[in-house]
Amino acid sequence: MATISAADVAKLRRVTLAGMMDCKKALEESGGNFEKAIEIIRKKGQAVANKRADKEASEGVVLSKVTPNGKLGMMIVLNSETDFVAKNADFIGLANKILDAALAKNPSDLEALKSLPLDGTKVGDKVIEYIGIIGEKLQLSYFEKVEAAHVQAYIHPGNRLSTLVGFTKAGLNVQVYKDVAMQVAAMNPVSVDKDDVPPAIITQELEIGKEQARRDGKPEEMLEKIAQGKLGKFFKESTLLNQEFIKDKKVTIGQYLKSADKDLKVTAFKRFTLNL
């Protein structure tokens, strides 16, 4: 039997993130062959993945990050079965490695992200490999990006809620960017401005307004006017630029942006949350 050194075990762990004993067993089984040991660990991951395919992976982490130049931000969701695993340092480390790979290569979508190279394999295969390490179903389920003159990322403590916000101008007080990213996290707007609200949502809100007024006994000829009033309230509460600023309710987010710079605008935002 080949002699397996602690250094060999530590090296295999760095590459695969597997436990020390799993690495030692894989090296023993492979006769000390490093590449074969990696393959043993990966096959174990696929076997466990097949067994747990019907399990629900609704826990996990939501992470966002921007490139060093601040012009591209990306967000991923890596799911696990339990909150215990979601808080595991190696699990979070894997999610960060995937996010860093995305930022480096700028994939077009989730499937392209899964095909990116990572530690001698592909991102998707790395996730499967890690399933064998922890014994739970894992799933890379979400990927989005924002490109702008400046992109701000925000991760709420606990890694279960994250936002990305794109702005038209860079180089301003960073607190302004952070405030807006936190506003998106806290208030969950449906769009940047009222003109960006999807027509289907507007139609739905008008119908809800009419039905509420009808139940309140309002005359049929007044329903449209009442519904339009409720729609205006919806715009104020649910579109980013028209929302009250959570740190100063005397101004809207649109007014706050203008106070920072008259030409500063939000180009887009992304928000994702796991069950809180």
KAHU-V437443 format. One record per backbone hydrogen bond with DSSP energy under -0.5 kcal/mol. CO is the residue of the C=O (numbers start at 0). NH is the residue of the N-H. Records with the same first field share a line. If there is no record, write none. Layout:
# KAHU-V437443
CO = NH ; NH
This chain:
# KAHU-V437443
1 = 3
2 = 4
4 = 8
5 = 9
6 = 10
7 = 11
8 = 12
9 = 13
10 = 14
11 = 15
12 = 16
18 = 22
19 = 23
20 = 24
21 = 25
22 = 26
23 = 27
24 = 28
25 = 29
26 = 31
27 = 30
29 = 32
31 = 33
32 = 36
33 = 37
34 = 38
35 = 39
36 = 40
37 = 41
38 = 42
39 = 43
40 = 44
41 = 45
42 = 46
43 = 47
44 = 48
45 = 49
46 = 50
47 = 51
49 = 52
51 = 54
54 = 56
55 = 57
58 = 79
60 = 77
62 = 75
64 = 73
66 = 69
69 = 150
70 = 147
71 = 66
72 = 145
73 = 64
74 = 143
75 = 62
76 = 78 ; 140 ; 141
77 = 60
78 = 138
79 = 58
81 = 85
82 = 86
84 = 87
87 = 91
88 = 92
89 = 93
90 = 94
91 = 95
92 = 96
93 = 97
94 = 98
95 = 99
96 = 100
97 = 101
98 = 102
99 = 103
100 = 104
101 = 105
108 = 112
109 = 113
110 = 114
111 = 114
112 = 115
113 = 123
115 = 122
117 = 120
120 = 117
121 = 125
122 = 126
123 = 127
124 = 128
125 = 129
126 = 130
127 = 131
128 = 131 ; 132
129 = 133
130 = 134
138 = 78 ; 140
141 = 76
143 = 74
145 = 72
149 = 166
151 = 164
153 = 162
155 = 158
158 = 61
159 = 273
160 = 155
161 = 271
162 = 153
163 = 269
164 = 151
165 = 266 ; 267
166 = 148 ; 149
172 = 175 ; 176
173 = 177
174 = 178
175 = 179
176 = 180
177 = 181
178 = 182
179 = 183
180 = 184
181 = 185
182 = 186
183 = 187
190 = 239
191 = 240
192 = 195
193 = 196
197 = 200 ; 201
198 = 202
199 = 203
200 = 204
201 = 205
202 = 206
203 = 207
204 = 208
205 = 209
206 = 210
207 = 211
208 = 212
209 = 213
210 = 214
211 = 215
212 = 217
213 = 216
218 = 221 ; 222
219 = 222
221 = 225
222 = 226
223 = 227
224 = 228
225 = 229
226 = 230
227 = 231
228 = 232
229 = 233
230 = 234
231 = 235
232 = 236
233 = 237
234 = 238
237 = 189 ; 190
238 = 241 ; 242
239 = 242
240 = 253
242 = 252
244 = 247
247 = 244 ; 250
250 = 244
251 = 255
252 = 256
253 = 257
254 = 258
255 = 259
256 = 259 ; 260
260 = 263
264 = 167 ; 266
267 = 165
269 = 163
271 = 161
